[in-house]
Amino acid sequence: MVKVEIQEQLAEALLQAQTALKEFGEGKNDDDVTIDDFEEMIVDELNEEGIPVSDERIVAVAEWVPICIEDSGIYIVTAIIECVESSIDELMNDY
């Protein structure tokens, strides 16, 4: 599991994502997503795309998820997929 400060960043990003979903009148299915679930979904998507997992990459994706939801009104798992797929070069080179 990641460090405490990383957990705090994940918790904040998850709360923002869930709040953004509620603003769209959605998110009932994502209310029960835990911090560990959120982290696991991000790690799974990074692995699926062949991107090495690091704390920095996990936090970067977590911070992008609420923005993606605000822009598109999509669910958390879909936002994670879109964030990773649209940022592969950035994730590989900048983090």
C-alpha positions as CSV (number, residue, x, y, z in Angstrom):
1,M,0.0,0.0,0.0
2,V,1.1,3.5,-0.6
3,K,2.3,6.0,2.0
4,V,0.0,7.9,4.2
5,E,0.4,11.2,2.3
6,I,-0.4,9.4,-0.9
7,Q,-3.5,7.9,0.7
8,E,-4.6,11.4,1.7
9,Q,-4.2,12.6,-1.9
10,L,-6.1,9.7,-3.2
11,A,-8.9,10.3,-0.6
12,E,-9.2,13.9,-1.6
13,A,-9.3,13.1,-5.4
14,L,-11.9,10.3,-4.8
15,L,-14.1,12.7,-2.8
16,Q,-13.8,15.3,-5.6
17,A,-14.7,12.6,-8.2
18,Q,-17.7,11.5,-6.2
19,T,-18.8,15.1,-5.7
20,A,-18.5,15.8,-9.4
21,L,-20.6,12.8,-10.2
22,K,-23.3,13.9,-7.9
23,E,-23.4,17.3,-9.6
24,F,-24.4,15.4,-12.8
25,G,-27.0,13.5,-10.9
26,E,-25.0,10.3,-11.2
27,G,-22.6,8.4,-9.0
28,K,-24.9,6.2,-6.9
29,N,-22.8,3.3,-8.2
30,D,-19.6,5.0,-7.2
31,D,-20.6,6.0,-3.7
32,D,-19.1,2.8,-2.3
33,V,-15.7,3.1,-4.0
34,T,-13.0,3.0,-1.3
35,I,-9.6,4.6,-1.5
36,D,-8.1,1.1,-1.9
37,D,-10.6,0.4,-4.8
38,F,-9.7,3.7,-6.4
39,E,-5.9,2.9,-6.1
40,E,-6.5,-0.6,-7.5
41,M,-8.4,0.7,-10.5
42,I,-5.7,3.1,-11.3
43,V,-2.9,0.5,-10.9
44,D,-4.9,-2.0,-13.0
45,E,-5.2,0.6,-15.8
46,L,-1.6,1.6,-15.7
47,N,-0.6,-2.1,-15.9
48,E,-3.0,-2.7,-18.7
49,E,-1.4,0.1,-20.7
50,G,2.2,-1.1,-19.8
51,I,3.0,2.0,-17.8
52,P,5.3,1.3,-14.8
53,V,3.4,1.9,-11.6
54,S,4.7,4.6,-9.2
55,D,3.3,6.7,-6.4
56,E,3.6,9.8,-8.6
57,R,1.7,8.2,-11.5
58,I,-1.0,7.0,-9.2
59,V,-1.5,10.4,-7.8
60,A,-1.3,12.1,-11.2
61,V,-4.1,9.9,-12.5
62,A,-6.1,10.3,-9.3
63,E,-5.9,14.1,-9.6
64,W,-7.0,14.0,-13.3
65,V,-10.1,11.9,-12.6
66,P,-12.3,14.6,-11.0
67,I,-11.4,17.0,-13.9
68,C,-12.4,14.3,-16.5
69,I,-15.7,13.6,-14.6
70,E,-16.4,17.4,-14.5
71,D,-15.8,17.7,-18.2
72,S,-17.7,14.6,-19.3
73,G,-20.0,13.4,-16.5
74,I,-18.6,9.8,-16.7
75,Y,-18.1,7.2,-14.0
76,I,-14.9,6.9,-12.0
77,V,-13.6,3.7,-13.7
78,T,-14.3,5.2,-17.2
79,A,-12.6,8.5,-16.2
80,I,-9.5,6.5,-15.0
81,I,-9.4,4.7,-18.4
82,E,-9.7,7.9,-20.3
83,C,-7.2,9.8,-18.2
84,V,-4.6,7.0,-18.6
85,E,-5.2,6.4,-22.3
86,S,-5.1,10.1,-23.2
87,S,-1.9,10.7,-21.2
88,I,0.3,7.7,-21.9
89,D,3.2,9.8,-23.2
90,E,3.0,12.3,-20.3
91,L,2.8,9.4,-17.7
92,M,5.8,7.6,-19.3
93,N,8.0,10.7,-19.7
94,D,7.1,13.1,-16.9
95,Y,6.5,10.9,-13.9
